Amino acid sequence: MEYDLVIVGGGPAGLTAGIYGSRAKLKTAIIEKAALGGQASATREIANFPGFLENSGGPELMKAMSDHAQRFGAEIIKDEVTKLELEGERKNLWTKKGSRMTAKAVILAAGSQPRSLNIPGEKKFRGRGVSYCATCDAEFFENEQVVVVGSGDAALEEAVFIAKYASRVTVIVIHDEGHVDCNKVSAEKAFQNPSIEFLWHSVLTEIEGHEDVESVTIKNLKTNSTTRFKTNGVFIYVGGVPQTEFLKKQVAEDEAGYILTNDLMETSLKGVYAAGDVRAKYLRQVITAASDGAIAAVAAERYLAEEADFQAQILNSPKPVLLFFWYPGDEQALKLLSLLEGIASELDDKIRLAKVDMSRKQGIAQKYNVQTAPAVLLLHKGEVCRELPSDPEQAGSPGYRQLLLKYLSVGEEG
C-alpha cells in the first residue's frame, strides 16, 4: 500500500498527527500494535487536559481522539512495524503480519514505557494505585500515604510534588543512607520536606491489595528482612524505555535512546519526524504528546507540498529557472522581485521565475545551501548554473539582463 503519511504509534501523539494529516487531505495510516492511546489508555483519570473541567478517563479520551482521526479519513491498522527503510524520498515499512507499505513521510510516535520493577502486583494494580506519573495522578492521593521508588531526578522531584497532596511520602532508595542519583538542588528540597521520609538500602518486592493498592512489601538489603508497609499508592521512577529498537539507529538518538528532533519534530532524516514520548523532551504528558503530533503532521504536510513544488517548478521545468529566495515584507527583496519579474516577463520564452518564501519553505533553501535572503540562483535541470547578484541596484542595470542571457545560453548548451 502507498500512503502520503504513515504514523508509527497510536498514542496521543500518533492520533493527533492522524487528525492533522488526514484533515490536510494526506492519505494517512496509523499503525498501532497494542491498545490505541498507549499509556494514556490505561490511565484511570486525566485531570489536567485543557477544556475538560471534569476529570476525563484515559480510555474515553483516547477513544475520542481515535474517532476524530478516523472521521477525517485516517486509516488505523492493528499491526506492528518490524522493519523500516527511511532513507530516500520513498520510505518503506514492513509489519509483523507481512504487509509492506510505502510513504512519502513518516512520523515516529511509538512512545516509551516506564521501566518496570517486574514484581508481583505491579501489573495488576497499574492505574489502580500504581503510577509512573505524579503530574497525572498525585492529586488522587490527597491526605493519603504513598511510596516512591527511585532516587534519580524524576523520583525526588516528583516526591516533592506528590507531597503537596499526600499526607506522607516514603521514598524507597536502593543506596546507602544519604546517597541519591539526583541533582543537589532537588535532593535538598526532598530532604528538607517534612512530609517526605526515606527508607535506605531497600527495595520493593511486592504490591498487594484487593481492588486498589493497600500495602507493599519492602526488603532491607543489609539485613535481608522484609516488612509489610501500608500505603495507598506506589509511584515508580526507575527510568523509561523508549520504543525505538525497531529503528536500528536509523535516526539520531540521545544516550538514553530517545529520538532527537528540532522544533518542527524533524529527525536527522528528511521526511521523517518524531512525536510524543519517543523523542527527547522536557515533559511527557498527553497534552505535550498531542502538541508534538500536531506540529509533526503540519511540518510533514508542508514538506510534502514543498517537495511537490520543487518537482513541478524546478526539476521538471523545460526552461532554466530563475530561483528567488526572499522574506515577504523585506523592502529590498520586494524591489528586487519586481525587477526580476520584469526580466522574466521579457524573457518569457527562455526562462521561468520561481519564488521561495524563506519564512515558510526552508527545504529548498537547504537543498541549495542558501542561508540568507534575498538570493538569486540560475538553475538548469535543477543544477546551479550561477549565483547572481541580489542587489536591487545591480538587478536594475542593463548589464544584469545581459548576464542572464549569457548564462541562459550556457545552460541551454550544457
C-alpha positions as a Markdown table, in Angstrom:
| # | Residue | x | y | z |
|---|---|---|---|---|
| 1 | Met | 0.0 | 0.0 | 0.0 |
| 2 | Glu | 1.1 | 3.5 | -0.8 |
| 3 | Tyr | 0.5 | 6.4 | 1.6 |
| 4 | Asp | 1.4 | 10.1 | 1.8 |
| 5 | Leu | 1.9 | 9.8 | 5.6 |
| 6 | Val | 2.4 | 6.8 | 7.8 |
| 7 | Ile | 2.4 | 7.2 | 11.6 |
| 8 | Val | 4.0 | 4.5 | 13.7 |
| 9 | Gly | 2.2 | 4.5 | 17.0 |
| 10 | Gly | -1.4 | 5.2 | 18.1 |
| 11 | Gly | -1.0 | 7.1 | 21.3 |
| 12 | Pro | -2.0 | 10.7 | 21.9 |
| 13 | Ala | 0.9 | 11.9 | 19.6 |
| 14 | Gly | 0.1 | 9.5 | 16.8 |
| 15 | Leu | -3.7 | 10.0 | 16.9 |
| 16 | Thr | -3.3 | 13.8 | 16.9 |
| 17 | Ala | -0.9 | 13.6 | 14.0 |
| 18 | Gly | -3.5 | 11.4 | 12.2 |
| 19 | Ile | -6.2 | 14.1 | 12.8 |
| 20 | Tyr | -4.0 | 16.8 | 11.3 |
| 21 | Gly | -2.6 | 14.7 | 8.5 |
| 22 | Ser | -5.9 | 13.3 | 7.2 |
| 23 | Arg | -7.6 | 16.7 | 7.6 |
| 24 | Ala | -4.9 | 18.1 | 5.3 |
| 25 | Lys | -6.1 | 15.6 | 2.7 |
| 26 | Leu | -3.0 | 13.4 | 3.0 |
| 27 | Lys | -3.6 | 9.6 | 2.6 |
| 28 | Thr | -2.8 | 8.8 | 6.2 |
| 29 | Ala | -2.3 | 5.5 | 8.1 |
| 30 | Ile | -1.7 | 5.0 | 11.8 |
| 31 | Ile | -0.1 | 1.7 | 12.8 |
| 32 | Glu | -0.5 | 0.6 | 16.4 |
| 33 | Lys | 0.5 | -2.8 | 17.8 |
| 34 | Ala | -1.4 | -2.6 | 21.1 |
| 35 | Ala | -4.3 | -0.6 | 22.5 |
| 36 | Leu | -5.0 | 2.7 | 20.9 |
| 37 | Gly | -4.0 | 5.5 | 23.2 |
| 38 | Gly | -0.8 | 4.0 | 24.6 |
| 39 | Gln | -0.1 | 4.6 | 28.2 |
| 40 | Ala | -3.0 | 7.1 | 28.4 |
| 41 | Ser | -5.5 | 4.3 | 27.6 |
| 42 | Ala | -4.5 | 2.7 | 30.9 |
| 43 | Thr | -4.8 | 5.9 | 33.0 |
| 44 | Arg | -7.9 | 5.9 | 35.1 |
| 45 | Glu | -8.4 | 9.6 | 35.1 |
| 46 | Ile | -6.8 | 12.5 | 33.3 |
| 47 | Ala | -7.4 | 15.7 | 35.3 |
| 48 | Asn | -5.3 | 18.3 | 33.5 |
| 49 | Phe | -6.2 | 18.0 | 29.8 |
| 50 | Pro | -7.3 | 21.6 | 28.8 |
| 51 | Gly | -11.0 | 22.0 | 28.3 |
| 52 | Phe | -12.2 | 19.1 | 30.4 |
| 53 | Leu | -13.3 | 20.7 | 33.7 |
| 54 | Glu | -14.4 | 17.3 | 35.0 |
| 55 | Asn | -11.9 | 14.5 | 35.2 |
| 56 | Ser | -11.7 | 12.6 | 32.0 |
| 57 | Gly | -11.0 | 8.9 | 31.8 |
| 58 | Gly | -7.9 | 7.9 | 29.8 |
| 59 | Pro | -9.7 | 5.3 | 27.7 |
| 60 | Glu | -12.6 | 7.7 | 26.9 |
| 61 | Leu | -10.3 | 10.5 | 25.9 |
| 62 | Met | -8.2 | 8.2 | 23.6 |
| 63 | Lys | -11.4 | 6.7 | 22.1 |
| 64 | Ala | -12.5 | 10.3 | 21.2 |
| 65 | Met | -9.1 | 11.0 | 19.6 |
| 66 | Ser | -9.3 | 7.8 | 17.6 |
| 67 | Asp | -12.8 | 8.5 | 16.4 |
| 68 | His | -11.7 | 12.1 | 15.5 |
| 69 | Ala | -8.8 | 10.8 | 13.4 |
| 70 | Gln | -11.0 | 8.2 | 11.6 |
| 71 | Arg | -13.7 | 10.7 | 10.9 |
| 72 | Phe | -11.2 | 12.8 | 8.9 |
| 73 | Gly | -10.2 | 9.7 | 7.0 |
| 74 | Ala | -7.1 | 8.3 | 8.8 |
| 75 | Glu | -6.8 | 4.6 | 8.4 |
| 76 | Ile | -5.9 | 2.7 | 11.7 |
| 77 | Ile | -4.0 | -0.5 | 11.2 |
| 78 | Lys | -3.6 | -3.0 | 14.1 |
| 79 | Asp | -0.2 | -4.4 | 13.4 |
| 80 | Glu | 3.5 | -4.0 | 14.4 |
| 81 | Val | 6.2 | -2.4 | 12.4 |
| 82 | Thr | 9.2 | -4.7 | 12.4 |
| 83 | Lys | 11.4 | -3.1 | 9.8 |
| 84 | Leu | 11.8 | 0.3 | 8.1 |
| 85 | Glu | 13.9 | 1.8 | 5.4 |
| 86 | Leu | 13.8 | 5.6 | 6.0 |
| 87 | Glu | 16.4 | 6.9 | 3.5 |
| 88 | Gly | 15.4 | 8.4 | 0.2 |
| 89 | Glu | 12.1 | 10.1 | -1.0 |
| 90 | Arg | 10.1 | 6.9 | -0.5 |
| 91 | Lys | 10.1 | 5.3 | 2.9 |
| 92 | Asn | 9.4 | 1.5 | 3.1 |
| 93 | Leu | 7.8 | -0.2 | 6.1 |
| 94 | Trp | 7.2 | -3.9 | 6.8 |
| 95 | Thr | 4.9 | -5.3 | 9.5 |
| 96 | Lys | 4.6 | -8.4 | 11.6 |
| 97 | Lys | 1.5 | -9.5 | 9.7 |
| 98 | Gly | 3.5 | -9.5 | 6.4 |
| 99 | Ser | 2.3 | -6.2 | 5.0 |
| 100 | Arg | 4.6 | -3.8 | 3.1 |
| 101 | Met | 3.8 | -0.2 | 2.7 |
| 102 | Thr | 5.5 | 2.9 | 1.3 |
| 103 | Ala | 5.1 | 6.5 | 2.5 |
| 104 | Lys | 6.3 | 9.9 | 1.4 |
| 105 | Ala | 6.7 | 10.9 | 5.0 |
| 106 | Val | 6.8 | 9.0 | 8.3 |
| 107 | Ile | 6.1 | 10.2 | 11.9 |
| 108 | Leu | 7.6 | 8.0 | 14.6 |
| 109 | Ala | 5.3 | 8.1 | 17.6 |
| 110 | Ala | 5.9 | 4.7 | 19.2 |
| 111 | Gly | 6.1 | 6.2 | 22.7 |
| 112 | Ser | 8.1 | 4.9 | 25.7 |
| 113 | Gln | 7.4 | 2.6 | 28.5 |
| 114 | Pro | 8.2 | 3.2 | 32.2 |
| 115 | Arg | 10.9 | 0.9 | 33.2 |
| 116 | Ser | 9.2 | -1.9 | 35.2 |
| 117 | Leu | 10.3 | -3.4 | 38.5 |
| 118 | Asn | 8.8 | -6.7 | 37.4 |
| 119 | Ile | 7.5 | -7.5 | 40.8 |
| 120 | Pro | 4.2 | -9.3 | 41.9 |
| 121 | Gly | 1.3 | -6.9 | 41.8 |
| 122 | Glu | 2.8 | -4.2 | 39.7 |
| 123 | Lys | 1.0 | -5.0 | 36.5 |
| 124 | Lys | -2.2 | -5.9 | 38.3 |
| 125 | Phe | -2.5 | -2.6 | 40.1 |
| 126 | Arg | -1.3 | -0.3 | 37.3 |
| 127 | Gly | -3.8 | 2.5 | 37.1 |
| 128 | Arg | -5.3 | 1.4 | 40.5 |
| 129 | Gly | -2.7 | 2.7 | 42.8 |
| 130 | Val | 0.5 | 2.0 | 40.8 |
| 131 | Ser | 1.5 | 5.1 | 38.8 |
| 132 | Tyr | 4.5 | 6.3 | 36.8 |
| 133 | Cys | 3.4 | 9.9 | 36.6 |
| 134 | Ala | 2.9 | 12.2 | 39.6 |
| 135 | Thr | 1.7 | 15.1 | 37.4 |
| 136 | Cys | -1.1 | 12.8 | 36.2 |
| 137 | Asp | -2.1 | 11.1 | 39.4 |
| 138 | Ala | -0.8 | 12.8 | 42.6 |
| 139 | Glu | -4.0 | 14.7 | 43.3 |
| 140 | Phe | -5.9 | 11.4 | 43.6 |
| 141 | Phe | -3.9 | 10.6 | 46.8 |
| 142 | Glu | -4.8 | 13.7 | 48.8 |
| 143 | Asn | -4.3 | 13.1 | 52.5 |
| 144 | Glu | -3.2 | 9.5 | 51.8 |
| 145 | Gln | 0.1 | 7.7 | 52.3 |
| 146 | Val | 2.2 | 6.8 | 49.2 |
| 147 | Val | 5.6 | 5.3 | 48.4 |
| 148 | Val | 8.0 | 6.5 | 45.7 |
| 149 | Val | 10.6 | 4.1 | 44.3 |
| 150 | Gly | 13.8 | 5.5 | 42.9 |
| 151 | Ser | 16.5 | 8.1 | 43.7 |
| 152 | Gly | 17.0 | 10.0 | 40.4 |
| 153 | Asp | 15.9 | 13.5 | 39.4 |
| 154 | Ala | 12.4 | 12.3 | 38.4 |
| 155 | Ala | 11.9 | 10.3 | 41.7 |
| 156 | Leu | 12.8 | 13.1 | 44.1 |
| 157 | Glu | 11.3 | 15.9 | 42.1 |
| 158 | Glu | 8.0 | 14.0 | 41.8 |
| 159 | Ala | 8.2 | 13.1 | 45.5 |
| 160 | Val | 8.2 | 16.8 | 46.4 |
| 161 | Phe | 5.3 | 17.3 | 44.0 |
| 162 | Ile | 3.3 | 14.4 | 45.5 |
| 163 | Ala | 3.9 | 15.8 | 49.0 |
| 164 | Lys | 1.7 | 18.7 | 48.1 |
| 165 | Tyr | -1.2 | 16.3 | 48.2 |
| 166 | Ala | -0.3 | 13.1 | 50.2 |
| 167 | Ser | -0.1 | 13.1 | 54.0 |
| 168 | Arg | 3.1 | 11.1 | 53.9 |
| 169 | Val | 5.6 | 10.2 | 51.1 |
| 170 | Thr | 8.1 | 7.4 | 51.7 |
| 171 | Val | 10.9 | 7.2 | 49.2 |
| 172 | Ile | 12.5 | 3.7 | 48.8 |
| 173 | Val | 16.2 | 4.0 | 47.9 |
| 174 | Ile | 18.5 | 1.1 | 47.0 |
| 175 | His | 21.6 | 3.0 | 48.0 |
| 176 | Asp | 23.1 | 3.6 | 51.5 |
| 177 | Glu | 21.8 | 6.5 | 53.6 |
| 178 | Gly | 22.3 | 9.9 | 52.1 |
| 179 | His | 23.3 | 8.7 | 48.6 |
| 180 | Val | 20.9 | 9.5 | 45.8 |
| 181 | Asp | 21.3 | 9.8 | 42.0 |
| 182 | Cys | 19.6 | 13.2 | 41.9 |
| 183 | Asn | 20.9 | 16.8 | 41.4 |
| 184 | Lys | 21.8 | 18.5 | 44.6 |
| 185 | Val | 19.0 | 21.2 | 44.5 |
| 186 | Ser | 16.2 | 18.7 | 44.1 |
| 187 | Ala | 17.8 | 16.4 | 46.6 |
| 188 | Glu | 17.9 | 19.1 | 49.3 |
| 189 | Lys | 14.3 | 20.1 | 48.7 |
| 190 | Ala | 13.3 | 16.4 | 49.2 |
| 191 | Phe | 15.5 | 16.0 | 52.3 |
| 192 | Gln | 14.1 | 19.2 | 53.9 |
| 193 | Asn | 10.4 | 18.4 | 53.2 |
| 194 | Pro | 8.7 | 17.4 | 56.5 |
| 195 | Ser | 6.2 | 15.2 | 54.6 |
| 196 | Ile | 8.9 | 13.0 | 53.0 |
| 197 | Glu | 10.9 | 10.2 | 54.6 |
| 198 | Phe | 13.5 | 7.9 | 53.2 |
| 199 | Leu | 14.0 | 4.1 | 53.5 |
| 200 | Trp | 17.6 | 3.4 | 52.6 |
| 201 | His | 19.3 | 0.3 | 51.2 |
| 202 | Ser | 15.9 | -1.1 | 50.5 |
| 203 | Val | 13.9 | -2.4 | 47.5 |
| 204 | Leu | 10.2 | -3.0 | 46.8 |
| 205 | Thr | 9.4 | -6.7 | 46.3 |
| 206 | Glu | 5.6 | -7.0 | 46.1 |
| 207 | Ile | 2.5 | -4.8 | 45.8 |
| 208 | Glu | -0.7 | -6.0 | 47.5 |
| 209 | Gly | -4.3 | -5.1 | 47.7 |
| 210 | His | -7.9 | -6.1 | 46.6 |
| 211 | Glu | -9.4 | -3.6 | 44.2 |
| 212 | Asp | -6.7 | -1.0 | 44.8 |
| 213 | Val | -3.2 | -0.9 | 46.4 |
| 214 | Glu | -3.3 | -1.4 | 50.1 |
| 215 | Ser | 0.2 | -2.3 | 51.1 |
| 216 | Val | 3.7 | -3.2 | 49.8 |
| 217 | Thr | 6.5 | -5.5 | 50.9 |
| 218 | Ile | 9.9 | -3.9 | 51.4 |
| 219 | Lys | 13.2 | -5.7 | 51.7 |
| 220 | Asn | 16.2 | -4.4 | 53.6 |
| 221 | Leu | 19.3 | -5.3 | 51.5 |
| 222 | Lys | 21.6 | -5.3 | 54.6 |
| 223 | Thr | 19.5 | -7.4 | 56.9 |
| 224 | Asn | 17.5 | -9.3 | 54.2 |
| 225 | Ser | 14.5 | -8.7 | 56.4 |
| 226 | Thr | 11.1 | -7.9 | 54.8 |
| 227 | Thr | 8.4 | -5.5 | 56.1 |
| 228 | Arg | 4.8 | -5.1 | 55.0 |
| 229 | Phe | 4.2 | -1.4 | 54.7 |
| 230 | Lys | 0.6 | 0.1 | 54.4 |
| 231 | Thr | 0.2 | 2.5 | 51.5 |
| 232 | Asn | -2.5 | 3.8 | 49.1 |
| 233 | Gly | -0.2 | 4.4 | 46.2 |
| 234 | Val | 3.1 | 3.4 | 44.5 |
| 235 | Phe | 4.9 | 5.8 | 42.2 |
| 236 | Ile | 7.7 | 4.1 | 40.3 |
| 237 | Tyr | 10.6 | 6.1 | 38.8 |
| 238 | Val | 13.4 | 3.8 | 37.8 |
| 239 | Gly | 13.8 | 5.1 | 34.3 |
| 240 | Gly | 12.0 | 4.9 | 30.9 |
| 241 | Val | 12.4 | 2.8 | 27.9 |
| 242 | Pro | 11.8 | 4.5 | 24.5 |
| 243 | Gln | 10.3 | 2.2 | 21.9 |
| 244 | Thr | 13.0 | 2.6 | 19.3 |
| 245 | Glu | 14.6 | -0.8 | 18.9 |
| 246 | Phe | 12.9 | -1.5 | 15.6 |
| 247 | Leu | 14.5 | 1.6 | 14.1 |
| 248 | Lys | 18.0 | 0.1 | 14.3 |
| 249 | Lys | 19.6 | 3.6 | 14.9 |
| 250 | Gln | 18.5 | 4.9 | 11.5 |
| 251 | Val | 17.8 | 8.3 | 13.1 |
| 252 | Ala | 19.9 | 10.2 | 15.7 |
| 253 | Glu | 19.1 | 9.4 | 19.3 |
| 254 | Asp | 20.4 | 10.6 | 22.7 |
| 255 | Glu | 22.3 | 8.4 | 25.1 |
| 256 | Ala | 19.1 | 7.0 | 26.6 |
| 257 | Gly | 17.7 | 6.1 | 23.2 |
| 258 | Tyr | 15.2 | 8.9 | 22.8 |
| 259 | Ile | 14.9 | 10.4 | 19.3 |
| 260 | Leu | 16.5 | 13.8 | 18.7 |
| 261 | Thr | 14.4 | 16.4 | 16.9 |
| 262 | Asn | 14.2 | 20.1 | 16.2 |
| 263 | Asp | 11.3 | 22.4 | 16.9 |
| 264 | Leu | 9.5 | 21.1 | 13.8 |
| 265 | Met | 9.8 | 17.5 | 15.1 |
| 266 | Glu | 12.2 | 16.8 | 12.2 |
| 267 | Thr | 14.7 | 13.9 | 12.9 |
| 268 | Ser | 18.1 | 13.6 | 11.3 |
| 269 | Leu | 16.5 | 12.2 | 8.1 |
| 270 | Lys | 14.5 | 14.2 | 5.6 |
| 271 | Gly | 10.8 | 13.4 | 5.7 |
| 272 | Val | 11.0 | 11.6 | 9.0 |
| 273 | Tyr | 9.5 | 13.1 | 12.1 |
| 274 | Ala | 9.2 | 12.0 | 15.8 |
| 275 | Ala | 6.5 | 13.0 | 18.2 |
| 276 | Gly | 5.4 | 12.2 | 21.8 |
| 277 | Asp | 7.3 | 10.3 | 24.5 |
| 278 | Val | 9.6 | 8.6 | 22.0 |
| 279 | Arg | 11.6 | 11.8 | 21.5 |
| 280 | Ala | 14.0 | 13.6 | 23.8 |
| 281 | Lys | 11.9 | 16.3 | 25.5 |
| 282 | Tyr | 11.3 | 18.0 | 28.8 |
| 283 | Leu | 7.8 | 17.0 | 29.7 |
| 284 | Arg | 6.0 | 13.8 | 28.8 |
| 285 | Gln | 2.2 | 14.3 | 29.1 |
| 286 | Val | -0.9 | 13.7 | 27.0 |
| 287 | Ile | -1.1 | 17.4 | 26.1 |
| 288 | Thr | 2.6 | 17.7 | 25.1 |
| 289 | Ala | 2.3 | 14.5 | 23.0 |
| 290 | Ala | -0.7 | 15.9 | 21.2 |
| 291 | Ser | 1.2 | 19.1 | 20.6 |
| 292 | Asp | 4.1 | 17.2 | 19.1 |
| 293 | Gly | 1.8 | 15.2 | 16.9 |
| 294 | Ala | 0.1 | 18.4 | 15.5 |
| 295 | Ile | 3.5 | 20.0 | 14.8 |
| 296 | Ala | 4.9 | 16.9 | 13.2 |
| 297 | Ala | 1.9 | 16.4 | 10.9 |
| 298 | Val | 1.8 | 20.1 | 9.8 |
| 299 | Ala | 5.6 | 20.0 | 9.2 |
| 300 | Ala | 5.2 | 16.8 | 7.2 |
| 301 | Glu | 2.3 | 18.3 | 5.1 |
| 302 | Arg | 4.4 | 21.4 | 4.3 |
| 303 | Tyr | 7.4 | 19.2 | 3.5 |
| 304 | Leu | 5.4 | 17.2 | 1.0 |
| 305 | Ala | 3.9 | 20.3 | -0.6 |
| 306 | Glu | 7.3 | 21.8 | -0.9 |
| 307 | Glu | 8.7 | 18.6 | -2.5 |
| 308 | Ala | 5.9 | 18.6 | -5.0 |
| 309 | Asp | 6.5 | 22.3 | -5.8 |
| 310 | Phe | 10.2 | 21.5 | -6.2 |
| 311 | Gln | 9.5 | 18.7 | -8.7 |
| 312 | Ala | 6.9 | 20.7 | -10.7 |
| 313 | Gln | 8.5 | 24.1 | -10.8 |
| 314 | Ile | 12.2 | 23.3 | -10.8 |
| 315 | Leu | 13.2 | 19.7 | -11.7 |
| 316 | Asn | 10.5 | 19.2 | -14.3 |
| 317 | Ser | 10.8 | 22.7 | -15.8 |
| 318 | Pro | 11.6 | 22.7 | -19.5 |
| 319 | Lys | 13.2 | 26.1 | -19.2 |
| 320 | Pro | 16.0 | 27.3 | -17.0 |
| 321 | Val | 14.7 | 28.6 | -13.7 |
| 322 | Leu | 15.5 | 31.9 | -12.0 |
| 323 | Leu | 15.1 | 30.9 | -8.3 |
| 324 | Phe | 14.5 | 33.8 | -6.0 |
| 325 | Phe | 14.8 | 33.4 | -2.2 |
| 326 | Trp | 13.1 | 36.1 | -0.1 |
| 327 | Tyr | 11.3 | 37.1 | 3.0 |
| 328 | Pro | 8.0 | 38.9 | 2.4 |
| 329 | Gly | 8.0 | 42.4 | 4.0 |
| 330 | Asp | 11.6 | 43.0 | 3.2 |
| 331 | Glu | 11.6 | 46.2 | 1.1 |
| 332 | Gln | 14.8 | 45.4 | -0.7 |
| 333 | Ala | 13.5 | 41.9 | -1.5 |
| 334 | Leu | 10.3 | 43.4 | -2.9 |
| 335 | Lys | 12.2 | 45.8 | -5.1 |
| 336 | Leu | 14.4 | 43.0 | -6.4 |
| 337 | Leu | 11.4 | 40.8 | -7.0 |
| 338 | Ser | 9.7 | 43.5 | -9.1 |
| 339 | Leu | 12.8 | 43.8 | -11.2 |
| 340 | Leu | 13.2 | 40.0 | -11.7 |
| 341 | Glu | 9.5 | 39.7 | -12.6 |
| 342 | Gly | 10.1 | 42.3 | -15.3 |
| 343 | Ile | 13.1 | 40.5 | -16.7 |
| 344 | Ala | 11.3 | 37.1 | -16.6 |
| 345 | Ser | 8.4 | 38.7 | -18.5 |
| 346 | Glu | 10.8 | 40.0 | -21.2 |
| 347 | Leu | 12.5 | 36.6 | -21.5 |
| 348 | Asp | 9.3 | 34.5 | -21.1 |
| 349 | Asp | 10.3 | 32.1 | -23.9 |
| 350 | Lys | 13.7 | 31.5 | -22.3 |
| 351 | Ile | 13.3 | 31.5 | -18.5 |
| 352 | Arg | 10.9 | 30.8 | -15.6 |
| 353 | Leu | 10.8 | 32.6 | -12.3 |
| 354 | Ala | 10.2 | 30.6 | -9.2 |
| 355 | Lys | 9.9 | 32.2 | -5.7 |
| 356 | Val | 10.8 | 30.7 | -2.4 |
| 357 | Asp | 9.4 | 32.3 | 0.8 |
| 358 | Met | 12.2 | 31.6 | 3.3 |
| 359 | Ser | 9.8 | 32.1 | 6.2 |
| 360 | Arg | 7.7 | 29.0 | 5.1 |
| 361 | Lys | 9.9 | 26.9 | 2.8 |
| 362 | Gln | 13.3 | 26.1 | 4.3 |
| 363 | Gly | 13.6 | 22.8 | 2.5 |
| 364 | Ile | 14.5 | 24.2 | -1.0 |
| 365 | Ala | 16.9 | 26.7 | 0.7 |
| 366 | Gln | 18.7 | 23.8 | 2.4 |
| 367 | Lys | 18.9 | 21.9 | -0.9 |
| 368 | Tyr | 20.9 | 24.7 | -2.4 |
| 369 | Asn | 22.6 | 25.8 | 0.8 |
| 370 | Val | 21.0 | 29.2 | 0.8 |
| 371 | Gln | 21.3 | 30.7 | 4.3 |
| 372 | Thr | 20.5 | 34.4 | 3.7 |
| 373 | Ala | 17.9 | 36.2 | 1.6 |
| 374 | Pro | 17.4 | 37.8 | -0.8 |
| 375 | Ala | 19.4 | 35.5 | -3.0 |
| 376 | Val | 19.1 | 34.6 | -6.7 |
| 377 | Leu | 20.2 | 31.4 | -8.4 |
| 378 | Leu | 20.0 | 30.4 | -12.1 |
| 379 | Leu | 19.2 | 26.7 | -12.5 |
| 380 | His | 19.2 | 24.4 | -15.4 |
| 381 | Lys | 17.5 | 20.9 | -14.8 |
| 382 | Gly | 17.8 | 21.6 | -11.1 |
| 383 | Glu | 21.5 | 22.2 | -11.1 |
| 384 | Val | 23.0 | 25.6 | -10.2 |
| 385 | Cys | 24.5 | 27.4 | -13.2 |
| 386 | Arg | 25.2 | 30.7 | -11.4 |
| 387 | Glu | 24.6 | 32.6 | -8.3 |
| 388 | Leu | 23.5 | 36.1 | -9.4 |
| 389 | Pro | 23.9 | 39.4 | -7.7 |
| 390 | Ser | 21.0 | 40.1 | -5.3 |
| 391 | Asp | 21.4 | 43.8 | -5.0 |
| 392 | Pro | 18.3 | 45.6 | -6.5 |
| 393 | Glu | 20.5 | 48.3 | -8.0 |
| 394 | Gln | 22.6 | 45.8 | -9.9 |
| 395 | Ala | 19.5 | 43.9 | -11.0 |
| 396 | Gly | 18.1 | 47.1 | -12.4 |
| 397 | Ser | 21.1 | 47.7 | -14.6 |
| 398 | Pro | 21.3 | 46.7 | -18.3 |
| 399 | Gly | 24.3 | 44.5 | -17.5 |
| 400 | Tyr | 22.1 | 42.2 | -15.3 |
| 401 | Arg | 19.9 | 41.3 | -18.2 |
| 402 | Gln | 23.0 | 40.6 | -20.4 |
| 403 | Leu | 24.5 | 38.5 | -17.6 |
| 404 | Leu | 21.3 | 36.4 | -17.5 |
| 405 | Leu | 21.3 | 36.0 | -21.3 |
| 406 | Lys | 24.9 | 34.8 | -21.2 |
| 407 | Tyr | 24.3 | 32.1 | -18.6 |
| 408 | Leu | 21.0 | 31.1 | -20.2 |
| 409 | Ser | 22.8 | 30.3 | -23.4 |
| 410 | Val | 25.4 | 28.4 | -21.4 |
| 411 | Gly | 22.7 | 26.4 | -19.7 |
| 412 | Glu | 20.9 | 25.6 | -22.9 |
| 413 | Glu | 24.2 | 24.3 | -24.5 |
| 414 | Gly | 25.1 | 22.3 | -21.3 |
